[in-house]
Amino acid sequence: MLRQLLEILLEIFENNKTILKEKGWIVSSKTSYEWWDGLKSEEEIIISAILVQMSRWEIVKNKVEEMRNKGLTDFYKLYNTSEEELYSVLKGINFYKTKVKRLINISKIVVDLGTIEKFYDRNLLLSIDGIGQETADSILLFAGHKPNFPPSEYGKRVLSRVLGTSIKKKDEVKRMVEENLEPDVYKYKLLHAGIVTVGRAFCFTKKPKCEDCILKKVCKYYGENSL
């Protein structure tokens, strides 16, 4: 049943790419980096995954574009850049000084590894300061094109309501998806992008906009509360 529902959600998201794009998700090929609002490289996705924590995406995207223009999305150049120079670029992002240290540390790890492909190891990522499970799986999926589904609060809330149940932990969302959907990078990216879009646009914690939601036809919460 869950497998079938996930396939239905994928079909709905496939048919609503415009709405996903409005929320910063550009549905592309499975190996494209543009899923994250048109970012250009795996390095930009990794950098964004650190900067976006506790920060608004619009600000982060502008800062990443500024870094790109200065050549600072190249990890070798980033590694050889002073904290003070990065402070001047990233000032305005929440906790920017801490995030600068984390970015320099990540760039050092990549440089020491010799290739960015070796960076896409979940255990390694989780050992790095500032990278939790959601960030690690987001990096693996969208930068490394690895079939790891990111656990998220959006996923917990949206799937709880669609299924008419109470998912207690974000990790349960990851397990449910990975156990019921084949490890397909495109499907994982589309499902994550779609769920986050629904969470941002319709499925609010309080006063959700159920009547406008693209999932209302398959959502048990809507069915039970629209009578």
N, CA and C atoms as a LAMMPS dump frame, in Angstrom:
ITEM: TIMESTEP
0
ITEM: NUMBER OF ATOMS
681
ITEM: BOX BOUNDS ff ff ff
-5.0000000000000000e+02 5.0000000000000000e+02
-5.0000000000000000e+02 5.0000000000000000e+02
-5.0000000000000000e+02 5.0000000000000000e+02
ITEM: ATOMS id mol type element x y z
1 1 1 N 0.825 -1.209 0
2 1 2 C 0 0 0
3 1 3 C 0.861 1.262 0
4 2 1 N 1.883 1.283 0.873
5 2 2 C 2.745 2.461 0.948
6 2 3 C 3.528 2.644 -0.342
7 3 1 N 3.991 1.544 -0.907
8 3 2 C 4.72 1.62 -2.175
9 3 3 C 3.845 2.261 -3.255
10 4 1 N 2.589 1.839 -3.309
11 4 2 C 1.662 2.378 -4.3
12 4 3 C 1.411 3.868 -4.058
13 5 1 N 1.265 4.239 -2.79
14 5 2 C 1.025 5.646 -2.461
15 5 3 C 2.214 6.513 -2.87
16 6 1 N 3.423 6.044 -2.605
17 6 2 C 4.609 6.816 -2.971
18 6 3 C 4.683 7.019 -4.484
19 7 1 N 4.298 6.005 -5.239
20 7 2 C 4.289 6.135 -6.698
21 7 3 C 3.236 7.156 -7.135
22 8 1 N 2.1 7.185 -6.439
23 8 2 C 1.061 8.173 -6.749
24 8 3 C 1.566 9.579 -6.447
25 9 1 N 2.257 9.737 -5.318
26 9 2 C 2.82 11.047 -4.971
27 9 3 C 3.812 11.499 -6.038
28 10 1 N 4.63 10.577 -6.504
29 10 2 C 5.6 10.916 -7.551
30 10 3 C 4.898 11.395 -8.818
31 11 1 N 3.808 10.736 -9.161
32 11 2 C 3.054 11.143 -10.352
33 11 3 C 2.467 12.546 -10.167
34 12 1 N 1.949 12.818 -8.975
35 12 2 C 1.395 14.149 -8.697
36 12 3 C 2.486 15.208 -8.787
37 13 1 N 3.638 14.933 -8.203
38 13 2 C 4.736 15.905 -8.237
39 13 3 C 5.245 16.107 -9.665
40 14 1 N 5.275 15.035 -10.431
41 14 2 C 5.706 15.121 -11.831
42 14 3 C 4.777 16.043 -12.617
43 15 1 N 3.508 16.021 -12.262
44 15 2 C 2.515 16.838 -12.969
45 15 3 C 2.389 18.253 -12.414
46 16 1 N 3.158 18.558 -11.385
47 16 2 C 3.082 19.887 -10.766
48 16 3 C 4.468 20.519 -10.632
49 17 1 N 5.274 20.375 -11.676
50 17 2 C 6.642 20.895 -11.643
51 17 3 C 6.676 22.413 -11.471
52 18 1 N 5.657 23.089 -11.984
53 18 2 C 5.624 24.551 -11.873
54 18 3 C 5.533 24.985 -10.416
55 19 1 N 4.71 24.285 -9.64
56 19 2 C 4.572 24.614 -8.219
57 19 3 C 5.877 24.322 -7.488
58 20 1 N 6.527 23.216 -7.837
59 20 2 C 7.815 22.898 -7.221
60 20 3 C 8.836 23.989 -7.533
61 21 1 N 8.821 24.46 -8.773
62 21 2 C 9.777 25.494 -9.181
63 21 3 C 9.558 26.783 -8.406
64 22 1 N 8.299 27.099 -8.115
65 22 2 C 7.992 28.311 -7.349
66 22 3 C 8.608 28.264 -5.955
67 23 1 N 8.843 27.055 -5.454
68 23 2 C 9.435 26.886 -4.126
69 23 3 C 10.919 26.529 -4.194
70 24 1 N 11.524 26.726 -5.367
71 24 2 C 12.969 26.584 -5.47
72 24 3 C 13.479 25.235 -5.917
73 25 1 N 12.582 24.372 -6.403
74 25 2 C 13.016 23.058 -6.877
75 25 3 C 12.832 22.975 -8.385
76 26 1 N 13.919 22.82 -9.106
77 26 2 C 13.854 22.716 -10.56
78 26 3 C 14.024 21.249 -10.942
79 27 1 N 12.925 20.626 -11.353
80 27 2 C 12.967 19.207 -11.709
81 27 3 C 13.807 19.039 -12.968
82 28 1 N 14.881 18.264 -12.845
83 28 2 C 15.847 18.101 -13.928
84 28 3 C 16.189 16.624 -14.076
85 29 1 N 17.248 16.333 -14.814
86 29 2 C 17.693 14.948 -14.942
87 29 3 C 18.258 14.48 -13.601
88 30 1 N 18.403 13.184 -13.439
89 30 2 C 18.82 12.658 -12.138
90 30 3 C 20.236 13.075 -11.75
91 31 1 N 21.068 13.448 -12.728
92 31 2 C 22.44 13.843 -12.413
93 31 3 C 22.663 15.352 -12.52
94 32 1 N 21.581 16.104 -12.632
95 32 2 C 21.706 17.561 -12.701
96 32 3 C 21.853 18.139 -11.298
97 33 1 N 22.615 19.228 -11.199
98 33 2 C 22.751 19.931 -9.921
99 33 3 C 21.72 21.048 -9.789
100 34 1 N 20.938 21.273 -10.829
101 34 2 C 20.023 22.408 -10.843
102 34 3 C 18.764 22.184 -10.016
103 35 1 N 18.584 20.981 -9.484
104 35 2 C 17.428 20.731 -8.626
105 35 3 C 17.336 21.774 -7.518
106 36 1 N 18.48 22.142 -6.958
107 36 2 C 18.496 23.124 -5.872
108 36 3 C 18.476 24.526 -6.464
109 37 1 N 17.328 24.909 -6.988
110 37 2 C 17.097 26.284 -7.439
111 37 3 C 18.147 26.773 -8.431
112 38 1 N 18.593 25.861 -9.299
113 38 2 C 19.493 26.262 -10.373
114 38 3 C 20.964 26.313 -10.022
115 39 1 N 21.371 25.704 -8.908
116 39 2 C 22.795 25.687 -8.573
117 39 3 C 23.577 24.957 -9.662
118 40 1 N 24.878 25.262 -9.749
119 40 2 C 25.655 24.844 -10.915
120 40 3 C 26.606 23.668 -10.685
121 41 1 N 26.873 23.31 -9.435
122 41 2 C 27.883 22.276 -9.21
123 41 3 C 27.639 21.547 -7.897
124 42 1 N 28.313 20.418 -7.749
125 42 2 C 28.198 19.663 -6.501
126 42 3 C 28.779 20.447 -5.334
127 43 1 N 29.84 21.213 -5.597
128 43 2 C 30.421 22.037 -4.538
129 43 3 C 29.411 23.066 -4.029
130 44 1 N 28.658 23.655 -4.944
131 44 2 C 27.666 24.66 -4.541
132 44 3 C 26.566 24.041 -3.68
133 45 1 N 26.195 22.81 -3.989
134 45 2 C 25.174 22.14 -3.184
135 45 3 C 25.707 21.843 -1.786
136 46 1 N 26.936 21.371 -1.694
137 46 2 C 27.534 21.09 -0.387
138 46 3 C 27.629 22.371 0.438
139 47 1 N 28.11 23.43 -0.187
140 47 2 C 28.224 24.718 0.505
141 47 3 C 26.847 25.203 0.958
142 48 1 N 25.858 25.107 0.08
143 48 2 C 24.505 25.555 0.41
144 48 3 C 23.907 24.745 1.552
145 49 1 N 24.201 23.447 1.573
146 49 2 C 23.656 22.58 2.62
147 49 3 C 24.143 23.003 4.003
148 50 1 N 25.332 23.575 4.064
149 50 2 C 25.854 24.089 5.336
150 50 3 C 25.27 25.467 5.637
151 51 1 N 25.253 26.329 4.646
152 51 2 C 24.825 27.713 4.869
153 51 3 C 23.337 27.84 5.165
154 52 1 N 22.516 26.948 4.618
155 52 2 C 21.065 27.105 4.735
156 52 3 C 20.541 26.724 6.117
157 53 1 N 21.359 26.094 6.924
158 53 2 C 20.915 25.725 8.266
159 53 3 C 20.583 26.98 9.074
160 54 1 N 19.343 27.063 9.539
161 54 2 C 18.876 28.202 10.343
162 54 3 C 18.966 29.525 9.586
163 55 1 N 18.906 29.466 8.261
164 55 2 C 18.994 30.678 7.444
165 55 3 C 17.988 30.611 6.303
166 56 1 N 17.607 31.767 5.798
167 56 2 C 16.663 31.83 4.683
168 56 3 C 17.362 31.464 3.381
169 57 1 N 16.68 30.642 2.582
170 57 2 C 17.265 30.171 1.335
171 57 3 C 17.592 31.321 0.385
172 58 1 N 16.739 32.323 0.323
173 58 2 C 16.961 33.428 -0.61
174 58 3 C 18.302 34.117 -0.344
175 59 1 N 18.628 34.286 0.932
176 59 2 C 19.899 34.914 1.297
177 59 3 C 21.06 33.989 0.946
178 60 1 N 20.894 32.708 1.257
179 60 2 C 21.946 31.727 0.98
180 60 3 C 22.253 31.661 -0.51
181 61 1 N 21.218 31.618 -1.328
182 61 2 C 21.436 31.527 -2.776
183 61 3 C 22.234 32.726 -3.284
184 62 1 N 21.907 33.91 -2.805
185 62 2 C 22.647 35.107 -3.217
186 62 3 C 24.112 35.026 -2.797
187 63 1 N 24.352 34.508 -1.609
188 63 2 C 25.728 34.396 -1.118
189 63 3 C 26.516 33.356 -1.918
190 64 1 N 25.859 32.262 -2.28
191 64 2 C 26.538 31.237 -3.082
192 64 3 C 26.886 31.792 -4.46
193 65 1 N 25.991 32.576 -5.023
194 65 2 C 26.281 33.199 -6.318
195 65 3 C 27.457 34.162 -6.201
196 66 1 N 27.539 34.876 -5.084
197 66 2 C 28.675 35.771 -4.861
198 66 3 C 29.965 34.973 -4.723
199 67 1 N 29.894 33.855 -4.003
200 67 2 C 31.065 32.986 -3.877
201 67 3 C 31.489 32.452 -5.243
202 68 1 N 30.509 32.066 -6.056
203 68 2 C 30.802 31.559 -7.402
204 68 3 C 31.54 32.614 -8.217
205 69 1 N 31.063 33.84 -8.161
206 69 2 C 31.679 34.923 -8.935
207 69 3 C 33.109 35.21 -8.492
208 70 1 N 33.408 34.896 -7.231
209 70 2 C 34.755 35.111 -6.705
210 70 3 C 35.623 33.856 -6.805
211 71 1 N 35.053 32.792 -7.379
212 71 2 C 35.798 31.542 -7.515
213 71 3 C 35.892 30.736 -6.238
214 72 1 N 35.077 31.083 -5.24
215 72 2 C 35.195 30.456 -3.928
216 72 3 C 34.36 29.187 -3.771
217 73 1 N 33.688 28.76 -4.837
218 73 2 C 32.989 27.482 -4.758
219 73 3 C 33.9 26.331 -5.181
220 74 1 N 35.123 26.648 -5.538
221 74 2 C 36.151 25.634 -5.787
222 74 3 C 36.808 25.316 -4.445
223 75 1 N 36.765 24.055 -4.03
224 75 2 C 37.243 23.71 -2.692
225 75 3 C 38.736 23.958 -2.504
226 76 1 N 39.515 23.844 -3.561
227 76 2 C 40.947 24.106 -3.433
228 76 3 C 41.195 25.584 -3.15
229 77 1 N 40.45 26.45 -3.833
230 77 2 C 40.593 27.881 -3.573
231 77 3 C 39.994 28.245 -2.219
232 78 1 N 38.874 27.609 -1.886
233 78 2 C 38.229 27.871 -0.6
234 78 3 C 39.161 27.513 0.552
235 79 1 N 39.868 26.403 0.408
236 79 2 C 40.787 25.942 1.442
237 79 3 C 41.905 26.956 1.692
238 80 1 N 42.291 27.673 0.642
239 80 2 C 43.385 28.641 0.756
240 80 3 C 42.901 30.074 0.97
241 81 1 N 41.629 30.211 1.338
242 81 2 C 41.056 31.526 1.598
243 81 3 C 40.989 31.764 3.103
244 82 1 N 41.28 32.968 3.527
245 82 2 C 41.27 33.271 4.958
246 82 3 C 39.843 33.362 5.489
247 83 1 N 39.704 33.121 6.776
248 83 2 C 38.397 33.25 7.408
249 83 3 C 37.875 34.672 7.263
250 84 1 N 38.76 35.648 7.388
251 84 2 C 38.344 37.05 7.313
252 84 3 C 37.732 37.381 5.956
253 85 1 N 38.323 36.851 4.886
254 85 2 C 37.773 37.118 3.554
255 85 3 C 36.397 36.483 3.402
256 86 1 N 36.247 35.273 3.928
257 86 2 C 34.949 34.604 3.848
258 86 3 C 33.914 35.288 4.738
259 87 1 N 34.357 35.822 5.87
260 87 2 C 33.436 36.575 6.725
261 87 3 C 32.795 37.718 5.935
262 88 1 N 33.612 38.417 5.164
263 88 2 C 33.109 39.578 4.425
264 88 3 C 32.101 39.174 3.357
265 89 1 N 32.253 37.956 2.832
266 89 2 C 31.327 37.475 1.802
267 89 3 C 30.034 36.956 2.424
268 90 1 N 30.146 36.243 3.53
269 90 2 C 28.993 35.531 4.086
270 90 3 C 28.299 36.267 5.231
271 91 1 N 28.784 37.43 5.572
272 91 2 C 28.117 38.203 6.615
273 91 3 C 26.673 38.474 6.2
274 92 1 N 25.746 38.238 7.109
275 92 2 C 24.325 38.376 6.798
276 92 3 C 23.602 37.05 6.91
277 93 1 N 24.379 35.961 6.841
278 93 2 C 23.826 34.624 7.064
279 93 3 C 23.92 34.322 8.558
280 94 1 N 22.9 33.73 9.114
281 94 2 C 22.914 33.395 10.538
282 94 3 C 24.107 32.496 10.872
283 95 1 N 24.791 32.836 11.967
284 95 2 C 25.945 32.061 12.453
285 95 3 C 27.037 31.94 11.384
286 96 1 N 27.251 33.023 10.642
287 96 2 C 28.161 32.95 9.495
288 96 3 C 29.599 32.636 9.895
289 97 1 N 30.032 33.078 11.061
290 97 2 C 31.415 32.792 11.459
291 97 3 C 31.619 31.299 11.715
292 98 1 N 30.641 30.681 12.356
293 98 2 C 30.716 29.235 12.58
294 98 3 C 30.685 28.486 11.255
295 99 1 N 29.842 28.939 10.345
296 99 2 C 29.707 28.264 9.056
297 99 3 C 30.951 28.436 8.192
298 100 1 N 31.622 29.566 8.317
299 100 2 C 32.889 29.763 7.6
300 100 3 C 33.903 28.715 8.049
301 101 1 N 34.01 28.505 9.344
302 101 2 C 34.945 27.5 9.865
303 101 3 C 34.583 26.108 9.342
304 102 1 N 33.294 25.825 9.284
305 102 2 C 32.855 24.512 8.804
306 102 3 C 33.161 24.332 7.321
307 103 1 N 32.972 25.374 6.539
308 103 2 C 33.26 25.279 5.107
309 103 3 C 34.749 25.087 4.852
310 104 1 N 35.571 25.793 5.588
311 104 2 C 37.017 25.629 5.423
312 104 3 C 37.434 24.22 5.832
313 105 1 N 36.824 23.705 6.895
314 105 2 C 37.124 22.34 7.33
315 105 3 C 36.72 21.322 6.262
316 106 1 N 35.545 21.511 5.674
317 106 2 C 35.088 20.603 4.621
318 106 3 C 36.016 20.676 3.411
319 107 1 N 36.421 21.884 3.047
320 107 2 C 37.323 22.021 1.9
321 107 3 C 38.649 21.316 2.168
322 108 1 N 39.123 21.385 3.404
323 108 2 C 40.368 20.686 3.76
324 108 3 C 40.197 19.178 3.632
325 109 1 N 39.052 18.673 4.087
326 109 2 C 38.789 17.233 3.998
327 109 3 C 38.782 16.777 2.542
328 110 1 N 38.101 17.546 1.678
329 110 2 C 38.033 17.182 0.258
330 110 3 C 39.421 17.225 -0.376
331 111 1 N 40.18 18.269 -0.063
332 111 2 C 41.538 18.39 -0.609
333 111 3 C 42.402 17.22 -0.143
334 112 1 N 42.304 16.876 1.133
335 112 2 C 43.099 15.768 1.669
336 112 3 C 42.698 14.426 1.059
337 113 1 N 41.407 14.274 0.754
338 113 2 C 40.932 13.027 0.141
339 113 3 C 41.443 12.878 -1.289
340 114 1 N 41.693 13.999 -1.938
341 114 2 C 42.219 13.964 -3.299
342 114 3 C 41.162 13.945 -4.379
343 115 1 N 39.948 13.548 -4.018
344 115 2 C 38.832 13.533 -4.97
345 115 3 C 37.533 13.716 -4.211
346 116 1 N 36.62 14.468 -4.784
347 116 2 C 35.362 14.741 -4.089
348 116 3 C 34.494 13.493 -3.987
349 117 1 N 34.693 12.535 -4.89
350 117 2 C 33.881 11.313 -4.859
351 117 3 C 34.052 10.572 -3.53
352 118 1 N 35.244 10.617 -2.959
353 118 2 C 35.484 9.944 -1.679
354 118 3 C 34.757 10.639 -0.527
355 119 1 N 34.33 11.867 -0.767
356 119 2 C 33.616 12.635 0.254
357 119 3 C 32.211 12.086 0.469
358 120 1 N 31.675 11.405 -0.551
359 120 2 C 30.295 10.926 -0.483
360 120 3 C 30.199 9.588 0.246
361 121 1 N 30.577 9.627 1.495
362 121 2 C 30.52 8.474 2.386
363 121 3 C 29.705 8.909 3.606
364 122 1 N 28.596 8.252 3.857
365 122 2 C 27.674 8.72 4.9
366 122 3 C 28.333 8.759 6.278
367 123 1 N 29.118 7.75 6.599
368 123 2 C 29.782 7.736 7.904
369 123 3 C 30.77 8.891 8.029
370 124 1 N 31.482 9.171 6.945
371 124 2 C 32.41 10.302 6.953
372 124 3 C 31.647 11.607 7.149
373 125 1 N 30.582 11.791 6.39
374 125 2 C 29.81 13.028 6.489
375 125 3 C 29.28 13.242 7.903
376 126 1 N 28.77 12.183 8.512
377 126 2 C 28.187 12.31 9.852
378 126 3 C 29.24 12.568 10.926
379 127 1 N 30.496 12.35 10.589
380 127 2 C 31.574 12.609 11.55
381 127 3 C 32.049 14.06 11.502
382 128 1 N 31.547 14.827 10.531
383 128 2 C 31.997 16.207 10.328
384 128 3 C 31.118 17.17 11.116
385 129 1 N 31.747 18.097 11.799
386 129 2 C 31.015 19.093 12.583
387 129 3 C 30.057 19.884 11.695
388 130 1 N 28.792 19.95 12.11
389 130 2 C 27.805 20.721 11.367
390 130 3 C 26.996 19.917 10.37
391 131 1 N 27.296 18.616 10.253
392 131 2 C 26.547 17.779 9.315
393 131 3 C 25.791 16.701 10.085
394 132 1 N 24.46 16.838 10.099
395 132 2 C 23.602 15.83 10.705
396 132 3 C 23.026 14.929 9.626
397 133 1 N 22.06 14.12 10.003
398 133 2 C 21.533 13.132 9.062
399 133 3 C 20.846 13.771 7.855
400 134 1 N 20.027 14.79 8.096
401 134 2 C 19.318 15.41 6.975
402 134 3 C 20.295 16.074 6.006
403 135 1 N 21.277 16.777 6.547
404 135 2 C 22.275 17.428 5.697
405 135 3 C 23.11 16.398 4.956
406 136 1 N 23.516 15.34 5.658
407 136 2 C 24.33 14.297 5.027
408 136 3 C 23.59 13.65 3.859
409 137 1 N 22.34 13.273 4.089
410 137 2 C 21.589 12.604 3.028
411 137 3 C 21.243 13.554 1.888
412 138 1 N 21.046 14.834 2.199
413 138 2 C 20.805 15.822 1.138
414 138 3 C 22.036 15.966 0.252
415 139 1 N 23.213 15.999 0.878
416 139 2 C 24.462 16.08 0.119
417 139 3 C 24.646 14.827 -0.733
418 140 1 N 24.415 13.668 -0.135
419 140 2 C 24.59 12.412 -0.87
420 140 3 C 23.649 12.332 -2.066
421 141 1 N 22.397 12.747 -1.868
422 141 2 C 21.399 12.632 -2.932
423 141 3 C 21.593 13.679 -4.019
424 142 1 N 21.705 14.948 -3.629
425 142 2 C 21.68 16.016 -4.633
426 142 3 C 23.061 16.396 -5.168
427 143 1 N 24.111 16.17 -4.393
428 143 2 C 25.463 16.456 -4.888
429 143 3 C 26.142 15.191 -5.401
430 144 1 N 25.98 14.094 -4.66
431 144 2 C 26.654 12.85 -5.035
432 144 3 C 25.826 11.91 -5.876
433 145 1 N 24.535 12.231 -6.052
434 145 2 C 23.614 11.389 -6.826
435 145 3 C 23.555 9.966 -6.274
436 146 1 N 23.561 9.867 -4.947
437 146 2 C 23.449 8.578 -4.274
438 146 3 C 22.015 8.419 -3.757
439 147 1 N 21.447 7.211 -3.845
440 147 2 C 20.054 7.014 -3.421
441 147 3 C 19.893 6.958 -1.904
442 148 1 N 20.055 8.11 -1.272
443 148 2 C 19.837 8.255 0.169
444 148 3 C 18.726 9.274 0.357
445 149 1 N 17.627 8.867 0.978
446 149 2 C 16.501 9.79 1.128
447 149 3 C 16.666 10.606 2.403
448 150 1 N 16.621 11.946 2.303
449 150 2 C 16.84 12.795 3.477
450 150 3 C 15.633 12.816 4.422
451 151 1 N 15.844 12.555 5.703
452 151 2 C 14.765 12.711 6.675
453 151 3 C 14.538 14.197 6.929
454 152 1 N 13.288 14.607 7.089
455 152 2 C 13.017 16.03 7.31
456 152 3 C 11.735 16.212 8.103
457 153 1 N 11.613 17.369 8.725
458 153 2 C 10.379 17.694 9.443
459 153 3 C 9.213 17.798 8.463
460 154 1 N 9.485 18.329 7.271
461 154 2 C 8.434 18.393 6.257
462 154 3 C 7.934 16.992 5.923
463 155 1 N 8.86 16.071 5.746
464 155 2 C 8.48 14.702 5.424
465 155 3 C 7.647 14.071 6.517
466 156 1 N 8.049 14.306 7.753
467 156 2 C 7.308 13.748 8.89
468 156 3 C 5.885 14.295 8.935
469 157 1 N 5.735 15.599 8.752
470 157 2 C 4.409 16.221 8.84
471 157 3 C 3.529 15.853 7.647
472 158 1 N 4.079 15.974 6.439
473 158 2 C 3.281 15.723 5.238
474 158 3 C 2.846 14.266 5.162
475 159 1 N 3.767 13.337 5.361
476 159 2 C 3.404 11.925 5.254
477 159 3 C 2.512 11.482 6.407
478 160 1 N 2.677 12.069 7.584
479 160 2 C 1.77 11.753 8.698
480 160 3 C 0.338 12.091 8.32
481 161 1 N 0.148 13.246 7.712
482 161 2 C -1.205 13.672 7.351
483 161 3 C -1.75 12.893 6.164
484 162 1 N -0.92 12.663 5.174
485 162 2 C -1.377 11.909 4.005
486 162 3 C -1.786 10.49 4.413
487 163 1 N -0.988 9.872 5.277
488 163 2 C -1.247 8.49 5.692
489 163 3 C -2.282 8.391 6.811
490 164 1 N -2.572 9.516 7.458
491 164 2 C -3.517 9.487 8.57
492 164 3 C -2.957 8.792 9.786
493 165 1 N -1.673 8.979 10.02
494 165 2 C -1.006 8.347 11.156
495 165 3 C -0.1 9.371 11.819
496 166 1 N 0.638 8.95 12.823
497 166 2 C 1.556 9.858 13.507
498 166 3 C 2.972 9.307 13.412
499 167 1 N 3.762 9.913 12.546
500 167 2 C 5.168 9.524 12.418
501 167 3 C 5.943 10.291 13.484
502 168 1 N 6.597 9.573 14.37
503 168 2 C 7.215 10.189 15.544
504 168 3 C 8.558 10.849 15.247
505 169 1 N 9.353 10.222 14.384
506 169 2 C 10.705 10.711 14.143
507 169 3 C 10.971 10.863 12.648
508 170 1 N 11.849 11.811 12.319
509 170 2 C 12.217 12.02 10.916
510 170 3 C 12.841 10.765 10.315
511 171 1 N 13.585 10.026 11.129
512 171 2 C 14.252 8.821 10.634
513 171 3 C 13.258 7.81 10.068
514 172 1 N 12.033 7.816 10.623
515 172 2 C 11.018 6.88 10.144
516 172 3 C 10.651 7.169 8.694
517 173 1 N 10.668 8.441 8.316
518 173 2 C 10.363 8.816 6.933
519 173 3 C 11.41 8.223 5.996
520 174 1 N 12.672 8.373 6.359
521 174 2 C 13.759 7.813 5.557
522 174 3 C 13.589 6.302 5.398
523 175 1 N 13.316 5.631 6.509
524 175 2 C 13.16 4.176 6.469
525 175 3 C 11.969 3.773 5.602
526 176 1 N 10.844 4.461 5.773
527 176 2 C 9.639 4.133 5.011
528 176 3 C 9.872 4.259 3.509
529 177 1 N 10.531 5.331 3.114
530 177 2 C 10.774 5.554 1.688
531 177 3 C 11.761 4.527 1.146
532 178 1 N 12.866 4.335 1.842
533 178 2 C 13.913 3.456 1.323
534 178 3 C 13.501 1.984 1.336
535 179 1 N 12.543 1.628 2.199
536 179 2 C 12.068 0.244 2.231
537 179 3 C 10.956 -0.019 1.219
538 180 1 N 10.319 1.038 0.726
539 180 2 C 9.157 0.846 -0.135
540 180 3 C 9.314 1.406 -1.545
541 181 1 N 10.423 2.069 -1.798
542 181 2 C 10.667 2.624 -3.126
543 181 3 C 12.052 2.181 -3.571
544 182 1 N 12.149 1.697 -4.795
545 182 2 C 13.452 1.246 -5.274
546 182 3 C 14.459 2.397 -5.224
547 183 1 N 15.738 2.086 -5.033
548 183 2 C 16.761 3.138 -4.888
549 183 3 C 17.045 3.857 -6.201
550 184 1 N 16.103 4.681 -6.6
551 184 2 C 16.188 5.426 -7.853
552 184 3 C 16.46 6.897 -7.526
553 185 1 N 17.576 7.417 -7.98
554 185 2 C 17.997 8.776 -7.633
555 185 3 C 16.971 9.814 -8.082
556 186 1 N 16.458 9.674 -9.294
557 186 2 C 15.473 10.645 -9.786
558 186 3 C 14.221 10.629 -8.916
559 187 1 N 13.723 9.447 -8.601
560 187 2 C 12.507 9.351 -7.789
561 187 3 C 12.73 9.912 -6.391
562 188 1 N 13.883 9.644 -5.812
563 188 2 C 14.176 10.17 -4.476
564 188 3 C 14.238 11.694 -4.495
565 189 1 N 14.883 12.246 -5.521
566 189 2 C 14.978 13.706 -5.63
567 189 3 C 13.596 14.323 -5.815
568 190 1 N 12.803 13.739 -6.698
569 190 2 C 11.472 14.282 -6.964
570 190 3 C 10.58 14.17 -5.736
571 191 1 N 10.637 13.046 -5.047
572 191 2 C 9.802 12.854 -3.859
573 191 3 C 10.184 13.844 -2.762
574 192 1 N 11.475 14.012 -2.531
575 192 2 C 11.917 14.96 -1.503
576 192 3 C 11.516 16.383 -1.877
577 193 1 N 11.766 16.762 -3.128
578 193 2 C 11.42 18.114 -3.581
579 193 3 C 9.92 18.355 -3.464
580 194 1 N 9.126 17.36 -3.83
581 194 2 C 7.679 17.503 -3.771
582 194 3 C 7.159 17.613 -2.353
583 195 1 N 7.669 16.774 -1.471
584 195 2 C 7.23 16.803 -0.074
585 195 3 C 7.592 18.132 0.581
586 196 1 N 8.808 18.607 0.345
587 196 2 C 9.227 19.889 0.922
588 196 3 C 8.368 21.021 0.358
589 197 1 N 8.06 20.954 -0.928
590 197 2 C 7.197 21.971 -1.538
591 197 3 C 5.827 21.993 -0.881
592 198 1 N 5.236 20.827 -0.696
593 198 2 C 3.919 20.746 -0.05
594 198 3 C 3.995 21.294 1.375
595 199 1 N 5.068 20.962 2.078
596 199 2 C 5.23 21.461 3.442
597 199 3 C 5.361 22.968 3.507
598 200 1 N 6.038 23.542 2.523
599 200 2 C 6.246 24.991 2.511
600 200 3 C 5.034 25.758 1.995
601 201 1 N 4.32 25.161 1.051
602 201 2 C 3.249 25.895 0.371
603 201 3 C 1.864 25.651 0.963
604 202 1 N 1.635 24.455 1.501
605 202 2 C 0.277 24.092 1.918
606 202 3 C 0.187 23.487 3.317
607 203 1 N 1.057 22.539 3.598
608 203 2 C 0.904 21.703 4.797
609 203 3 C 1.594 22.336 6.004
610 204 1 N 1.043 23.471 6.444
611 204 2 C 1.611 24.182 7.583
612 204 3 C 1.276 23.452 8.883
613 205 1 N 2.095 23.689 9.903
614 205 2 C 1.833 23.082 11.207
615 205 3 C 0.472 23.516 11.732
616 206 1 N 0.192 24.814 11.601
617 206 2 C -1.103 25.357 12.004
618 206 3 C -1.81 25.934 10.781
619 207 1 N -3.092 25.724 10.708
620 207 2 C -3.931 26.232 9.626
621 207 3 C -3.397 25.855 8.237
622 208 1 N -3.263 24.556 7.976
623 208 2 C -2.803 24.126 6.647
624 208 3 C -3.806 24.518 5.567
625 209 1 N -3.303 24.808 4.378
626 209 2 C -4.154 25.226 3.253
627 209 3 C -4.577 23.989 2.455
628 210 1 N -5.382 23.159 3.095
629 210 2 C -5.746 21.866 2.516
630 210 3 C -6.516 21.993 1.202
631 211 1 N -7.39 22.982 1.111
632 211 2 C -8.208 23.121 -0.095
633 211 3 C -7.36 23.377 -1.336
634 212 1 N -6.213 24.004 -1.149
635 212 2 C -5.346 24.335 -2.279
636 212 3 C -4.277 23.277 -2.541
637 213 1 N -4.142 22.323 -1.633
638 213 2 C -3.013 21.39 -1.678
639 213 3 C -3.118 20.41 -2.839
640 214 1 N -1.998 20.163 -3.486
641 214 2 C -1.964 19.243 -4.631
642 214 3 C -2.118 17.785 -4.197
643 215 1 N -2.041 17.518 -2.894
644 215 2 C -2.174 16.144 -2.403
645 215 3 C -3.532 15.856 -1.772
646 216 1 N -4.459 16.787 -1.849
647 216 2 C -5.704 16.627 -1.092
648 216 3 C -6.502 15.388 -1.507
649 217 1 N -6.39 14.959 -2.751
650 217 2 C -7.167 13.802 -3.206
651 217 3 C -6.674 12.489 -2.61
652 218 1 N -5.433 12.477 -2.114
653 218 2 C -4.901 11.242 -1.534
654 218 3 C -4.602 11.395 -0.045
655 219 1 N -4.99 12.522 0.536
656 219 2 C -4.629 12.839 1.92
657 219 3 C -5.756 12.477 2.887
658 220 1 N -5.462 11.596 3.83
659 220 2 C -6.459 11.191 4.813
660 220 3 C -6.816 12.34 5.758
661 221 1 N -5.849 13.168 6.089
662 221 2 C -6.115 14.313 6.964
663 221 3 C -7.154 15.226 6.321
664 222 1 N -6.996 15.483 5.028
665 222 2 C -7.963 16.328 4.32
666 222 3 C -9.331 15.656 4.288
667 223 1 N -9.344 14.361 4.006
668 223 2 C -10.608 13.643 3.933
669 223 3 C -11.372 13.664 5.238
670 224 1 N -10.639 13.605 6.344
671 224 2 C -11.282 13.573 7.658
672 224 3 C -11.682 14.955 8.154
673 225 1 N -11.061 15.999 7.614
674 225 2 C -11.319 17.349 8.126
675 225 3 C -12.062 18.251 7.152
676 226 1 N -12.446 17.705 6.007
677 226 2 C -13.14 18.528 5.016
678 226 3 C -14.644 18.295 5.025
679 227 1 N -15.097 17.434 5.92
680 227 2 C -16.528 17.119 5.981
681 227 3 C -17.304 18.235 6.665
